Each structure stands twice: as structure tokens, then as C-alpha cells.
Amino acid sequence: FDFTWWGTVSAAGWIPSGLCTIAAVPRLGVGMAVAVSTGAASVLSFLVFWLVLGESMKTHRVDGHSIYFAPIYLAFIIVGMVGLVLAPGSLNSRPTRPGASASEGRGETRKLMAGLVFALFAGLFSAVQYGAVNLGKKAAQQAAGCGEDVSKCSPAFNE
């Protein structure tokens, strides 16, 4: 075991991500909470690693043209996440219960919005955790002198 501050940073993302997930599930249900948090984590990880950390996207050649599929996948993640959030309300064809007050409807809307906020923060903190693990791994490889090629690292490092 070798202590690294990257582990501390990773835990600083992992713990609030778990707490936000715990808060989101009773408000949204497991399916929607996980869909929103993992979608948010995917989008944030993609954007941070590409725009901030300079990771390159894989280039695909189609009929002599260079095409990046990653932004298309990202767009589909966002469309899917929005669809999963909106689907339960749009499929609910039950008429409003007789005698239901407007405040009950506002309470349900607040519950949904709070759940979405918790799920989005769960995704944000999950992306922080994932980023810290990857940055820590890269830093350790650089310090060990093997850079991007893990096969050049010592057996002790690879353990």
C-alpha cells in the first residue's frame, strides 16, 4: 500500500456521490436516479477529459473523411437522459384525482426537482472520483518513468 493524495481526492468525490444517490432514490426511484447520475457523470467526464485535460477523441475514417463519433454518442446520452426523465410524466395518463389540491401537485414537482438535483450532483461527484483515479494513475506512471506504456513499468508498479 502506497498512500497518495489522489486517493483522498477520489474519496472526496465518492462519498458525496453516494450520499446524493441515497437522497435521490426515494425522490425519483432507482431507475431514474441511476440514469440521471450516470448520464451526468458520462457527460462531465467526457467534457473535462477532452476540453480541460486534452484527451483526444478517436478518429474514424469514412469515405476519406475524418469523423468523430464521440460527440454523437454524447448527444444520444443527453437525449436518452432527458427522455428517461420526461417519460414517466408523459406516460401518466391518469386524470387528476378528484379533490386533489394544487399544493399536492407542487409538492410532487418539488420532490421531482430535488431528486433531479441530487442525482445530478451524484453524477458530478462521481465524475470527480473517476477523474481523480485516472489522473492519479497517470501521475504514478509518470513518476515511475513508464508514461503511457504500462508494459514498461516495473512488476512492483503493475502489482
C-alpha positions in Angstrom: 0.0 0.0 0.0 1.4 3.4 -1.0 -0.5 6.4 0.2 -1.4 9.0 -2.4 -3.3 12.2 -2.2 -5.2 11.2 -5.3 -6.9 8.6 -3.2 -8.1 11.3 -0.8 -9.4 13.4 -3.7 -11.2 10.3 -5.1 -12.8 9.7 -1.7 -13.8 13.4 -1.6 -15.9 12.7 -4.7 -17.0 9.2 -3.9 -18.6 9.9 -0.5 -20.8 12.8 -1.6 -21.8 10.9 -4.7 -23.1 8.1 -2.6 -24.9 10.5 -0.2 -26.5 12.3 -3.2 -27.6 8.9 -4.6 -29.1 7.9 -1.3 -31.0 11.2 -1.3 -32.1 11.0 -5.0 -33.5 7.4 -4.9 -36.5 8.0 -2.6 -37.5 11.0 -4.7 -37.0 9.6 -8.2 -36.8 5.8 -7.9 -33.7 3.7 -8.6 -34.0 3.7 -12.3 -34.4 7.4 -12.9 -31.8 8.3 -10.2 -29.2 6.0 -11.7 -30.0 7.1 -15.3 -29.6 10.8 -14.5 -26.5 10.4 -12.3 -24.6 8.1 -14.7 -25.6 10.3 -17.7 -24.4 13.4 -15.9 -21.1 11.6 -14.9 -20.6 10.5 -18.5 -21.2 13.9 -20.0 -19.0 15.7 -17.4 -16.2 13.1 -17.7 -16.2 13.4 -21.4 -16.1 17.2 -21.4 -13.5 17.5 -18.7 -11.1 14.9 -20.2 -11.5 16.3 -23.7 -11.6 20.1 -23.1 -9.6 20.5 -19.9 -7.1 17.6 -19.8 -6.6 17.5 -23.6 -7.5 13.8 -24.2 -8.0 13.2 -27.9 -11.0 11.6 -29.4 -10.7 8.5 -31.7 -10.9 9.5 -35.3 -12.9 7.3 -37.7 -12.3 7.3 -41.5 -15.5 7.2 -43.6 -15.2 7.6 -47.3 -12.0 9.6 -46.9 -13.4 11.9 -44.2 -12.3 12.1 -40.6 -15.3 11.7 -38.3 -15.6 11.8 -34.6 -18.4 9.6 -33.2 -17.9 10.6 -29.5 -19.9 13.9 -29.7 -22.7 11.9 -31.4 -22.7 9.4 -28.6 -22.6 12.2 -26.1 -25.7 13.8 -27.7 -27.5 10.5 -27.5 -26.7 10.2 -23.8 -28.2 13.6 -23.2 -31.3 12.8 -25.3 -31.7 9.5 -23.5 -31.3 11.1 -20.1 -33.9 13.7 -20.9 -36.2 11.1 -22.3 -35.9 9.0 -19.2 -36.7 12.0 -17.0 -39.7 13.1 -19.1 -41.2 9.7 -19.9 -42.9 8.9 -16.5 -44.8 12.2 -16.6 -45.8 11.9 -20.3 -46.9 8.3 -19.9 -49.0 9.1 -16.9 -52.5 9.3 -18.4 -54.4 9.1 -15.2 -56.6 12.1 -14.6 -56.0 14.2 -11.6 -57.6 12.6 -8.6 -60.9 14.3 -7.6 -60.3 16.6 -4.7 -56.5 16.8 -5.3 -55.2 20.2 -4.3 -52.8 22.3 -6.3 -50.4 22.2 -3.4 -50.1 18.4 -3.8 -49.1 18.8 -7.4 -46.5 21.4 -6.4 -45.2 19.1 -3.7 -44.7 16.3 -6.3 -42.9 18.8 -8.6 -40.6 19.9 -5.7 -39.9 16.3 -4.9 -39.0 15.5 -8.5 -36.8 18.6 -8.9 -35.0 17.9 -5.6 -34.4 14.3 -6.8 -33.0 15.5 -10.1 -30.7 18.0 -8.4 -29.4 15.2 -6.0 -28.9 12.8 -9.0 -27.1 15.5 -11.0 -24.8 16.2 -8.0 -24.2 12.4 -7.6 -23.1 12.3 -11.2 -20.9 15.4 -10.7 -19.1 13.9 -7.7 -18.9 10.5 -9.5 -17.1 12.2 -12.3 -14.7 13.9 -9.8 -14.0 10.4 -8.3 -13.4 8.9 -11.7 -11.2 11.7 -12.8 -9.1 11.6 -9.6 -8.4 7.9 -10.1 -7.3 8.4 -13.7 -5.2 11.4 -13.0 -3.6 9.6 -10.1 -2.9 6.6 -12.3 -1.2 8.9 -14.9 0.8 10.7 -12.3 2.0 7.4 -10.8 3.0 6.1 -14.2 4.9 9.3 -15.0 6.7 9.2 -11.6 7.7 5.5 -12.3 9.1 6.5 -15.7 6.8 4.4 -17.8 4.5 7.1 -19.1 1.6 5.9 -21.2 3.1 2.4 -21.8 2.2 0.3 -18.8 4.3 -2.6 -20.2 7.4 -0.5 -19.4 6.5 -0.2 -15.8 8.2 -2.4 -13.2 6.4 -5.6 -12.0 6.1 -4.0 -8.5 4.4 -1.0 -10.0 2.0 -3.1 -12.0 1.0 -5.0 -8.9 
